[in-house]
């Protein structure tokens, strides 16, 4: 039986618990998660990124997602319905690009149209801000504005999405319930 990887994307503004939720979900479902490539890029190249860097970051994110999907497909320890959790995707780069540079590279938009996912979990801004050298916007009003941009993006696509709120444990339980309800595992 060929494995069909269910791809679940966790997105949202910075410091909303995306990586924590990915880690928890991957452990719960005995699967793996794809880390946010932008963090790796910024750790290596510094935080003075340019508009042109965003396409490079998008390419890195795509490669990481494909590696993650192949890992689930090729690993015999994973069951036929094992989900893959993705810490951000190209929508995050699109929102970030439009917020910071007031535009988005058409190549990123084209890639967004090609990519297929099974579920989006949008992390709310109700967790306290955690300082991080790579984060730029600690102001709650800006984070809430970014959250509204994510809602707009998700409302315009066909994949089911839900907002995840609460503390880390509540978020995990909410995400598990949403996954069970929508993907039946």
Secondary structure, 3 states (H helix, E strand, C coil): CCCCCEEEEEECCCCCCHHHHHHHHHHHCCCEEECCHHHHHHHHHCCCCCHHHHHHHHHHHHHHHHHHHHHHHHCCCCCCCCEEEEECCHHHHHHHHHHHHCCCCHHHHHHHHHCCCCEEEEECCCCCCCCCCCCCCCCHHHHHHHHHHHHHHHHCCCCCEEEECCCHHHHHHHHHHHHHHHHCC
